[in-house]
């Protein structure tokens, strides 16, 4: 699993909007994978994880409409061999941290993006990230 600080470093270190959007897209993909791995029927966090998965997919999909999102990933895929949180509570904590960070970063990017399509995509993706943060609040 990509750590929250690794995601923060990549997103904050983006040199331009295309790199930023690429990094945030990858972060939403990672959030979707983590939430999907912990949406066990009958589990305490089943509903929250299912809803977080849907919100992560929505955030990722909103970014697909950003004109500045590169047509192909700027970084090669890392494979799926990353360790994931072992517990649903650990996943909730990780998802909450990533989503809170992304929501703020996306709103800042929306204010500085020159293209209206990029602005809208960032705001809508931020709404999705805020939704995940709200779902995970109190779930840890």
Secondary structure, DSSP 8 states (H G I E B T S, - for coil): ---HHHHHHHHHT-SSHHHHHHHHHHHHHHHHHHHHHT--TTSTTHHHHHHHHHHHHHHHHHHTT-TTS-SS-SS----S-----SSHHHHHHHHHHHHHHHHHHHHHHHHH-SSHHHHHHHHHHHHHHHHHHHHHTTT-
